Amino acid sequence: MRTRWTHLALGLVIALTMAAPALAKPQFSYAVKFVCGFNPENVGRSLSGSKEGEPTVKLGNYATDINVYNPNQINDPTNPDNQLFKKVIVLVSGEKPVGREPKVVDATGFDFIILRPGEATMDDCNRIGELIYGSPVPFPYPITIGFMVIQSVYELDVTAVYTAQVCSAWAFNNDLNCLKPEDVSNGVSISQDVDQIEGKRLY
């Protein structure tokens, strides 16, 4: 009886091992800067958290959209799918400069995804927030700045879209609504930037 159960257990382990993808060694790394959330003031923070000097970013609402595309069309028969390993490194959390020199920080959020040739995916501030804060993400989203590091078996196309918005009403209160009660814009400005992220070969 023991031999039978031993064989069943061994068979289950083998089946699970065959079902799970073998992890390959990443060959490329992309460090993508992200700026997410609402900064309600133009006063900075010291390492201890007291107000002083300049903020890391000025008063405004910030968003980052990280787009990843797998342009490879040739499958490696030993590893047909591209494996992406992601980690989030937070330098500013809720206006506090947790990674300001001489302090250093390590990754606080991790993710993994399979991205096949011709497929694309994205990480926005909400996804980054889920990795850092959990779900649901906080609202208003506290100003959060750092890096999403994407390591990949194959070379990728990585693009980051940065959007910043400011509303004149924010100078007087923390209400994120930029419309007056009569649905009239209340001094809104917006800017956008798109950056192609260059990868580095690890080996």
Backbone bond lengths (Angstrom), bond angles and torsions (degrees), N, CA, C in turn:
res aa  C-N    CA-C-N  psi(-1)  N-CA   C-N-CA  omega(-1)  CA-C   N-CA-C  phi
1 M - - - 1.465 - - 1.522 110.39 -
2 R 1.381 115.74 -43.54 1.460 119.82 -179.95 1.517 110.74 -61.98
3 T 1.365 115.64 -39.02 1.459 119.17 179.95 1.524 110.93 -63.78
4 R 1.333 115.86 -38.21 1.464 120.29 -179.93 1.529 110.45 -63.44
5 W 1.348 116.32 -46.96 1.467 119.68 -179.85 1.522 111.06 -66.04
6 T 1.311 116.24 -34.42 1.475 120.13 177.64 1.516 110.35 -62.81
7 H 1.339 116.14 -43.76 1.456 120.66 179.10 1.527 111.14 -65.35
8 L 1.349 116.97 -39.44 1.462 119.95 178.30 1.521 111.48 -64.33
9 A 1.343 116.04 -42.92 1.463 120.22 179.41 1.520 111.03 -64.10
10 L 1.339 115.72 -41.97 1.456 120.02 179.28 1.527 110.73 -63.88
11 G 1.333 116.45 -41.09 1.458 119.76 178.39 1.514 112.00 -63.52
12 L 1.348 117.43 -37.99 1.465 121.02 178.89 1.519 110.55 -65.34
13 V 1.327 117.55 -42.47 1.465 121.28 178.65 1.516 110.85 -61.51
14 I 1.324 117.22 -43.43 1.463 121.07 179.44 1.521 110.86 -63.80
15 A 1.352 116.75 -42.22 1.465 120.50 -179.64 1.516 110.92 -63.55
16 L 1.331 117.59 -43.10 1.460 120.62 179.32 1.515 111.03 -65.99
17 T 1.303 116.92 -38.65 1.464 121.20 179.03 1.515 111.28 -63.74
18 M 1.344 115.84 -40.58 1.466 119.79 179.90 1.522 111.05 -70.97
19 A 1.338 117.49 -31.22 1.455 120.66 -178.16 1.517 112.03 -74.63
20 A 1.328 117.38 -32.26 1.460 120.83 -177.49 1.525 109.80 -82.42
21 P 1.341 118.29 137.82 1.458 120.05 179.32 1.520 111.22 -69.52
22 A 1.318 116.08 138.47 1.461 120.08 176.97 1.522 108.86 -71.35
23 L 1.317 116.65 130.01 1.453 120.66 -178.38 1.522 110.06 -75.69
24 A 1.309 115.80 125.63 1.451 121.76 179.36 1.522 109.63 -95.88
25 K 1.315 116.22 164.92 1.460 121.54 -178.77 1.530 109.30 -83.90
26 P 1.346 118.10 124.04 1.468 119.54 179.48 1.527 111.47 -62.21
27 Q 1.328 116.18 141.72 1.454 121.98 -179.23 1.530 113.05 -111.51
28 F 1.342 117.00 -21.25 1.466 121.33 -176.67 1.526 109.76 -129.54
29 S 1.338 115.48 148.25 1.458 120.74 179.88 1.528 109.67 -133.64
30 Y 1.346 115.46 136.44 1.469 122.71 179.42 1.528 107.62 -126.84
31 A 1.327 116.91 116.97 1.460 121.73 177.21 1.524 107.99 -99.67
32 V 1.335 116.37 107.85 1.467 121.93 -174.00 1.532 108.88 -106.59
33 K 1.326 115.82 121.34 1.459 120.63 176.81 1.522 109.93 -71.69
34 F 1.338 117.26 138.18 1.459 119.78 173.19 1.530 109.98 -130.06
35 V 1.328 114.63 144.84 1.467 123.18 174.55 1.522 106.01 -130.93
36 C 1.330 116.54 116.57 1.463 121.05 -174.63 1.526 110.30 -133.45
37 G 1.330 115.69 141.99 1.446 119.58 169.04 1.514 115.22 106.42
38 F 1.320 114.12 -176.57 1.457 123.60 -173.20 1.520 110.48 -108.74
39 N 1.333 115.60 122.31 1.464 120.83 172.67 1.529 107.60 -104.07
40 P 1.347 118.54 111.82 1.459 120.96 -171.06 1.528 114.63 -86.09
41 E 1.347 118.89 1.27 1.453 118.67 -175.88 1.519 111.53 -148.42
42 N 1.337 115.76 168.02 1.461 122.34 -179.19 1.524 112.01 -110.74
43 V 1.326 116.49 26.09 1.460 121.88 175.75 1.520 108.41 -113.03
44 G 1.330 117.02 137.05 1.448 120.90 -177.72 1.520 113.68 -82.20
45 R 1.316 115.64 -177.46 1.461 122.57 178.66 1.524 109.87 -127.75
46 S 1.326 115.14 140.42 1.461 120.24 174.13 1.522 108.80 -79.72
47 L 1.325 116.61 174.53 1.457 120.22 177.81 1.521 111.18 -62.58
48 S 1.332 117.20 -27.50 1.465 120.64 178.88 1.527 112.29 -83.29
49 G 1.350 116.83 -10.73 1.449 120.67 177.96 1.509 114.89 103.55
50 S 1.344 118.59 -6.48 1.458 120.35 179.22 1.527 110.25 -75.99
51 K 1.345 115.97 156.50 1.450 121.01 -176.98 1.528 110.63 -79.11
52 E 1.319 115.22 129.10 1.462 120.28 176.67 1.534 109.78 -170.82
53 G 1.320 115.86 152.32 1.454 121.11 172.08 1.522 114.66 63.82
54 E 1.322 115.00 -147.87 1.465 123.02 -175.55 1.524 111.27 -98.51
55 P 1.348 117.67 146.28 1.466 119.79 173.23 1.525 110.54 -75.00
56 T 1.308 116.61 161.90 1.469 120.03 176.56 1.518 110.87 -62.70
57 V 1.332 117.17 -40.30 1.466 123.06 171.08 1.520 107.68 -133.33
58 K 1.310 116.12 149.67 1.459 121.33 -178.21 1.531 111.71 -70.35
59 L 1.347 114.84 167.73 1.457 121.34 178.13 1.523 110.18 -48.70
60 G 1.318 116.54 129.46 1.454 120.71 179.64 1.512 111.67 164.29
61 N 1.319 115.40 175.87 1.459 123.25 177.30 1.525 107.72 -115.65
62 Y 1.325 117.44 127.53 1.455 122.10 -169.49 1.533 111.13 -123.46
63 A 1.335 115.66 144.71 1.462 121.02 177.58 1.522 109.54 -142.03
64 T 1.322 115.67 148.07 1.469 122.64 177.47 1.517 109.02 -132.09
65 D 1.324 115.94 136.52 1.465 122.89 178.56 1.518 107.17 -124.66
66 I 1.330 117.14 114.51 1.470 122.58 -178.41 1.522 108.51 -103.36
67 N 1.342 116.26 117.96 1.464 122.10 -177.09 1.522 110.29 -108.67
68 V 1.324 116.07 134.36 1.471 121.71 -176.74 1.526 108.57 -128.11
69 Y 1.331 115.58 126.60 1.466 121.56 179.17 1.518 109.22 -126.73
70 N 1.330 116.62 135.66 1.461 122.09 177.20 1.526 108.98 -97.49
71 P 1.354 118.36 102.34 1.459 120.76 -175.72 1.521 113.87 -82.93
72 N 1.324 117.63 -4.32 1.458 120.72 -174.12 1.525 111.05 -72.57
73 Q 1.314 115.96 135.85 1.459 121.67 -179.78 1.522 112.57 -114.23
74 I 1.325 117.01 -8.53 1.464 120.95 -178.93 1.523 108.58 -102.94
75 N 1.322 117.23 119.12 1.454 121.53 -178.95 1.522 110.50 -87.78
76 D 1.291 115.33 135.66 1.454 121.71 172.09 1.524 107.52 -79.65
77 P 1.333 119.31 118.21 1.467 120.23 -175.47 1.522 113.07 -60.96
78 T 1.340 117.90 -23.52 1.459 120.32 178.93 1.523 111.86 -86.43
79 N 1.331 117.50 -16.05 1.461 121.21 179.11 1.529 108.01 -154.60
80 P 1.327 117.42 77.30 1.464 120.83 -169.48 1.516 115.05 -69.34
81 D 1.316 118.53 -20.03 1.452 120.91 -175.84 1.525 110.77 -111.36
82 N 1.333 115.34 142.33 1.456 120.21 179.24 1.525 109.37 -82.44
83 Q 1.313 116.12 126.81 1.454 121.57 -178.74 1.529 109.68 -101.38
84 L 1.338 115.59 128.53 1.455 121.37 179.38 1.523 109.22 -112.12
85 F 1.315 115.52 125.15 1.453 122.35 176.03 1.531 107.29 -108.16
86 K 1.325 117.45 124.74 1.463 121.29 -175.99 1.523 110.09 -119.73
87 K 1.318 115.42 142.38 1.462 120.11 171.97 1.525 109.06 -140.75
88 V 1.328 115.99 146.63 1.460 122.76 -177.82 1.526 108.85 -111.24
89 I 1.335 115.57 126.60 1.461 122.04 178.04 1.526 107.53 -115.27
90 V 1.326 117.68 117.12 1.464 123.04 -175.29 1.530 109.72 -97.89
91 L 1.340 116.14 124.36 1.461 122.05 178.48 1.522 112.43 -102.71
92 V 1.345 116.65 -33.15 1.465 122.37 175.57 1.513 107.55 -126.99
93 S 1.323 116.91 125.43 1.454 121.89 -178.54 1.526 109.17 -129.70
94 G 1.353 116.68 114.64 1.454 120.24 179.77 1.515 112.91 57.08
95 E 1.317 117.19 45.33 1.463 125.60 179.97 1.530 113.10 75.44
96 K 1.318 118.58 -8.71 1.464 120.71 -178.72 1.529 110.26 -90.42
97 P 1.335 118.80 126.48 1.472 121.81 -177.99 1.530 111.63 -80.76
98 V 1.334 115.98 73.40 1.466 120.25 -173.54 1.528 112.74 -65.61
99 G 1.330 116.62 -18.80 1.461 119.52 -179.48 1.515 113.67 -114.28
100 R 1.329 117.18 20.39 1.468 119.04 179.99 1.517 110.01 -75.26
101 E 1.346 115.70 135.66 1.455 121.17 178.99 1.532 110.38 -55.45
102 P 1.322 119.12 134.75 1.470 127.98 15.41 1.525 115.55 -88.39
103 K 1.342 118.26 5.26 1.455 119.60 178.60 1.524 110.63 -75.00
104 V 1.318 115.89 149.75 1.467 122.40 173.46 1.523 107.44 -130.45
105 V 1.321 116.36 153.29 1.461 121.01 -178.26 1.519 110.36 -131.78
106 D 1.310 115.54 157.98 1.458 122.51 177.04 1.530 108.83 -112.15
107 A 1.298 116.82 176.24 1.460 121.74 -178.73 1.525 111.12 -65.23
108 T 1.340 115.77 143.59 1.462 121.36 179.39 1.527 112.80 -120.98
109 G 1.323 117.61 -6.95 1.461 120.93 178.64 1.520 109.94 -142.48
110 F 1.331 116.21 144.60 1.459 120.39 -176.15 1.533 109.70 -136.21
111 D 1.343 114.98 151.08 1.456 120.27 179.92 1.524 109.00 -151.54
112 F 1.329 116.30 160.99 1.462 122.09 -179.94 1.515 108.33 -147.66
113 I 1.332 115.86 139.28 1.464 119.93 179.91 1.521 109.39 -151.23
114 I 1.341 115.69 149.59 1.466 122.32 171.69 1.521 107.48 -95.75
115 L 1.342 117.26 128.18 1.463 121.81 179.52 1.528 108.56 -126.28
116 R 1.314 116.23 106.61 1.456 121.38 -175.56 1.537 111.04 -80.20
117 P 1.328 117.90 161.63 1.470 120.47 178.81 1.519 112.16 -53.59
118 G 1.338 116.25 133.43 1.445 122.03 179.90 1.516 114.31 85.13
119 E 1.331 118.86 -6.81 1.456 121.51 -179.86 1.531 110.98 -92.96
120 A 1.319 115.37 159.26 1.463 121.63 178.52 1.520 109.14 -137.01
121 T 1.324 115.78 158.43 1.454 121.89 175.87 1.516 108.20 -148.87
122 M 1.329 117.40 174.91 1.453 121.03 -179.60 1.527 110.25 -148.68
123 D 1.315 114.95 154.56 1.461 122.76 171.28 1.523 107.00 -128.01
124 D 1.335 116.59 120.56 1.458 120.05 175.83 1.525 109.01 -108.65
125 C 1.333 116.44 -172.95 1.461 119.90 -177.33 1.523 111.65 -62.57
126 N 1.332 117.39 -33.14 1.461 119.21 179.10 1.528 111.32 -65.94
127 R 1.336 116.71 -41.59 1.469 118.97 178.69 1.528 110.47 -66.92
128 I 1.333 116.39 -42.78 1.462 119.88 177.23 1.528 109.59 -60.99
129 G 1.348 116.28 -41.02 1.453 120.32 178.47 1.518 112.80 -62.38
130 E 1.350 116.83 -37.56 1.466 120.05 177.39 1.522 111.08 -62.73
131 L 1.337 116.50 -38.69 1.466 120.32 -179.98 1.525 111.78 -70.37
132 I 1.339 116.82 -29.59 1.465 120.81 -177.03 1.526 111.81 -92.90
133 Y 1.339 115.67 -52.67 1.466 121.33 -171.66 1.523 114.07 -100.33
134 G 1.329 117.52 -17.08 1.453 121.03 -173.14 1.521 110.45 93.48
135 S 1.331 116.04 -179.19 1.463 121.58 -177.21 1.528 109.80 -116.75
136 P 1.348 118.23 136.95 1.474 126.75 -0.25 1.523 111.67 -75.87
137 V 1.322 115.72 156.78 1.461 119.83 179.42 1.530 108.50 -72.98
138 P 1.344 117.70 152.43 1.473 119.79 -177.28 1.522 112.20 -68.55
139 F 1.329 115.70 152.18 1.461 122.24 174.76 1.521 108.66 -138.74
140 P 1.339 119.86 129.30 1.461 125.01 -4.58 1.537 111.42 -61.65
141 Y 1.293 114.92 147.07 1.466 122.22 -179.52 1.531 107.90 -71.04
142 P 1.338 119.13 118.56 1.469 119.95 -179.16 1.523 110.70 -67.25
143 I 1.321 117.20 144.57 1.458 119.87 -178.83 1.526 109.51 -55.83
144 T 1.314 116.44 123.43 1.463 123.35 -173.79 1.521 107.94 -135.83
145 I 1.333 116.54 123.99 1.467 121.33 -174.83 1.522 108.78 -131.71
146 G 1.315 116.00 140.57 1.465 118.75 178.79 1.507 111.77 176.07
147 F 1.319 115.80 -151.90 1.457 123.26 179.83 1.522 109.77 -125.57
148 M 1.341 116.03 138.66 1.451 120.35 160.14 1.519 106.44 -102.98
149 V 1.315 116.47 118.20 1.467 122.00 -179.48 1.525 107.87 -99.88
150 I 1.326 115.56 120.06 1.460 122.20 -179.74 1.520 108.08 -109.57
151 Q 1.324 116.61 119.16 1.459 121.46 176.71 1.514 108.74 -112.02
152 S 1.333 115.34 135.05 1.460 120.98 -168.60 1.519 111.15 -135.55
153 V 1.314 115.72 149.16 1.462 120.22 175.37 1.518 110.26 -69.94
154 Y 1.347 116.94 -40.27 1.454 121.86 -179.99 1.524 110.88 -114.95
155 E 1.315 116.45 164.76 1.462 121.60 -179.76 1.533 109.92 -69.72
156 L 1.332 116.32 144.75 1.457 122.17 -175.27 1.521 111.11 -127.19
157 D 1.332 115.95 165.16 1.462 123.09 165.07 1.520 107.29 -101.88
158 V 1.341 116.68 118.10 1.462 121.68 -177.25 1.525 108.90 -123.28
159 T 1.318 116.70 126.14 1.465 122.90 -179.27 1.521 109.20 -128.46
160 A 1.334 116.13 137.55 1.460 121.24 177.42 1.524 109.48 -116.54
161 V 1.322 116.32 131.74 1.460 122.58 177.54 1.533 107.99 -112.18
162 Y 1.337 115.91 121.90 1.464 121.34 -177.57 1.531 109.54 -111.61
163 T 1.322 116.21 129.17 1.456 121.71 179.43 1.527 109.07 -126.41
164 A 1.346 115.66 135.02 1.462 121.14 176.41 1.514 108.73 -129.93
165 Q 1.332 116.15 139.62 1.461 121.24 -178.63 1.523 109.25 -135.93
166 V 1.326 115.74 142.97 1.460 120.73 174.73 1.523 108.54 -135.81
167 C 1.316 115.78 147.92 1.456 122.41 179.97 1.520 107.91 -131.08
168 S 1.309 117.45 136.42 1.457 120.53 -176.36 1.523 111.74 -61.27
169 A 1.332 117.44 -29.28 1.468 120.49 -179.42 1.523 111.92 -66.20
170 W 1.352 117.52 -22.88 1.458 119.94 -178.15 1.530 111.94 -68.24
171 A 1.317 117.70 -19.67 1.456 120.39 178.82 1.524 111.28 -68.35
172 F 1.338 117.26 -15.77 1.459 120.81 -175.84 1.525 112.87 -116.16
173 N 1.324 117.58 -18.74 1.464 119.90 177.06 1.524 108.51 -157.16
174 N 1.322 116.41 173.26 1.462 121.98 -177.33 1.525 112.82 -97.04
175 D 1.325 117.38 16.47 1.457 121.15 179.68 1.526 109.27 -72.37
176 L 1.338 116.64 122.64 1.462 120.54 -177.91 1.526 112.68 -79.11
177 N 1.313 117.69 -3.47 1.457 120.55 178.94 1.526 109.48 -79.38
178 C 1.328 117.06 121.25 1.468 121.55 -178.27 1.529 112.14 -97.68
179 L 1.323 117.21 14.52 1.458 120.40 178.85 1.528 110.09 -112.48
180 K 1.321 115.95 140.32 1.457 121.16 172.13 1.538 109.04 -72.05
181 P 1.321 118.15 166.22 1.474 119.38 179.40 1.521 113.45 -54.97
182 E 1.335 117.19 -29.51 1.470 119.52 179.21 1.532 111.89 -87.39
183 D 1.353 117.11 18.87 1.462 123.20 176.76 1.525 112.45 62.26
184 V 1.309 116.13 35.62 1.461 121.85 176.03 1.517 108.90 -104.66
185 S 1.330 116.14 134.36 1.458 120.21 -179.92 1.521 111.06 -58.75
186 N 1.340 115.49 137.04 1.459 121.60 -174.71 1.530 109.75 -111.63
187 G 1.331 116.22 67.11 1.457 120.42 175.86 1.512 113.94 65.38
188 V 1.342 117.57 62.01 1.457 122.16 -176.81 1.525 110.45 -101.33
189 S 1.334 116.12 136.13 1.467 120.63 170.45 1.517 108.15 -132.94
190 I 1.331 115.81 154.86 1.463 120.17 -176.12 1.525 109.08 -148.26
191 S 1.333 115.71 149.26 1.469 120.51 175.81 1.523 108.42 -138.93
192 Q 1.329 115.67 155.45 1.459 120.35 -178.83 1.516 109.83 -144.80
193 D 1.321 115.27 145.03 1.454 120.94 178.63 1.528 108.59 -141.53
194 V 1.340 116.48 141.64 1.458 121.90 178.74 1.520 108.70 -121.82
195 D 1.331 117.15 126.37 1.463 122.44 -178.15 1.524 110.43 -123.91
196 Q 1.333 115.09 135.18 1.457 120.85 171.68 1.530 107.58 -88.45
197 I 1.330 117.00 125.66 1.460 121.49 -174.77 1.533 109.78 -94.27
198 E 1.305 115.15 123.51 1.457 120.80 178.42 1.535 109.91 -83.31
199 G 1.318 116.02 135.79 1.450 120.42 178.06 1.514 112.21 -92.91
200 K 1.297 116.00 161.04 1.464 122.67 176.82 1.514 109.39 -118.52
201 R 1.337 115.80 134.89 1.457 119.50 178.05 1.520 108.79 -77.33
202 L 1.315 115.44 130.48 1.477 120.05 -177.09 1.520 112.13 -82.82
203 Y 1.343 116.60 -32.57 1.469 119.22 -176.11 1.527 109.34 -134.28
